[in-house]
Amino acid sequence: MSFITANFAPIMFIGLICFLILGFPVAFSLAATGVLYGLVAIDLNLMSPLLFQALPQRVFGIVGNDTLLAVPFFTFMGLILERSGMAEDLLDTVGQLFGPLRGGLAIAVVFVGALLAATTGVVSASVISMGLISLPIMLRYGYDRRLASGVIAASGTLSQIIPPSLVLIVLADQLGRSIGDMYRGAMLPGLLLAGAYMAYIFLVAIVRPGHVPALPPEARGFVDERGRRGLRSLALLTLIAAAAAYWVSDYYFRAHTDVPVDERVVIVLLIWGAAALAMALANRFLRLKLLSPLAERVVFVMIPPLALIFLVLGTIFIGVATPTEGGAMGAIGPLIMAVSRGRFSMKQLRQAMESTARLSCFVVFILVGSTIFSLSFRGINGDLWVEQLLLHVPGGELGFLLVVSVMTFFLAFFLDFFELAFIIVPLIGPVADKMGIDLIWLGILLAVNMQTSFMHPPFGFALFYLRSVAPKEDYQDRVTGKTIAKVTTGQIYWGSIPFIVIQIAMVVLVLLYPGMVTHYKADRPQVNIEDVKLDMGNFGGYGAGAEGETPATSDQDYNNMFK
């Protein structure tokens, strides 16, 4: 018994792992472990029974958490976009744009994956949409099956790191940091990761060109009567819109010199998109014939998702809306897009609402279970045990981050990002804070690492999503009439390996160069604590006057002092 009482915290943690290995649902494993070991701890006088009285208030605190409202908003937004036809139009148009290049279709998948990540924030929606639309086209024109599968799965997981990601919302909530700061810190690593995917495709196109063939001439659409694709027209449109964005933004920034960098980027992109849209509308309705069919198509397909990105992320970055308010506006945008495309129906709306409610309940139940577990775990000083364990890791701050990264990577084989965020983050967050580690940086490091949980064979969810829509049997292509071989599970697994290596390399880069993330606070005024002076006024005399005298400060003065 003395051994048990001295090591009750590690025994409780091992008990949780046993529940998870036995296959019990995570939410109920957390709750059952917390209640069971909490009762035993009370019987052994290791924890006060009064601690369980705080449980109802903590559960109500979860339900009343405004930050978590962003989860159903962004989930609903992604599910409606999946049914609005935006992904299909984007893949078709961008595929035609890059198709004549070797690896162009794969580059189009990565590009569209990044755009969908910035509009949906849902991995399943991105992977399933691109798997249904782009995988048959890539197989039709001779792409290597492993590369095609890996590109689609990896591009879908960009929704994990590019805002408005659901995992960033959960991490910000668990670490007690601003979602807006988490979004700002994640932008650069997310875009660099998408760029790394494209660089890998370029490398494959050079080393093994037969794996990533270009589209044949008969498959290239959007040509004029002379057979030209109109790339010069598109380039001219881009340059004119960029010039307009430069001159207008320069005039605005001269009058507003204190605009932060992220707001400057949002404003420039907004002006650029408005100028491009104005030129495309004038070309169509005034019949000016200044733009080629491809250039006009690119504008009309690209502007809606860019407008949605501004509506959600732009309003957050420039401080107009909170992430929850941005999510609410983002939930309305896809409905308008679906109605305008004639693809809105009550059946689709009901399906999206049911899926949103299911995922939101899943998140809340896991959070309730983790709250019960952490209540008991902290009651037996388990947090102090974890703290002492991690503080004595060799190498100080770097050693701590390496241990956490390696532990997260291997746990991602068995747990998804929600489970990792609710089990691991509450334990390591306070320790990192005591060590002086920037928690936004830690959150992004964990997010990039957790992204591999969707790609790990054999349990990666992105691989499961792709397996569900990839052809399981040989089939006859409806366009060419040729027999296309099936995609095997082994090909999907092997195709994910190079992209897992790229993600690990990005984890190392974020670890070695924290400025990639901490730029989010570069525009904030730096405060020197030594220069801060606190003038309490007469506060010290409140209620402490001499005998027979009135207090030095009245209740009204006391209230005014804190207004």
Buried (B, 14 or more C-beta within 10 A) or exposed (E): EEEEEEEBBEBBBEBBEEBBEEEBBBBEBBBBBBBBBBBBBBEEEBBEEEBBEEBEEEBEEBEEEEBBBBBBBBBBBBBBBBBBBBBBBBBBBBBBBBBBBBBBBBBBBBBBBBBBBBBBBBBBBBBBBBBBBBBBBBBBBEBBBBBBBBBBBBBBBBBBBBBBBBBBBBBBBBBEBBBBBBBBBBBBBBBBBBEBBBEBBBEBBEEEEEBBBBBEEEBBBBBEEEEEBBEEBBEBBBEBBBEBBEEBBEEBBEEEEEBBEBBBBBBBBBBBBBBBBEBBBEBEEEEEEBBBBBBBBBBBBBBBBBBBBBBBBBBBBBEEBBBBBBBBBBBBBBBBBBEEBEBBEEEBBEBBBEBBEEBBEBBBBBBBBBBBBBBBBBBBBBBEBBBEBBEEBEEEEEEBBBBBBEBBBEBBEBBBBBBBBBBBBBBBBBBBBEBEBBBBBBBBBBBBBBBBBBBBBEBBBBBBBBBEBBBEEEBEBEEEEEEBEEBBBEBBBBBBEBBBEBBBEBBEBBBEEBEBBBBBEEBEEEEEEEEEEEEEEBBEBBEEEEEEEEBBBEEEBBEEEEE
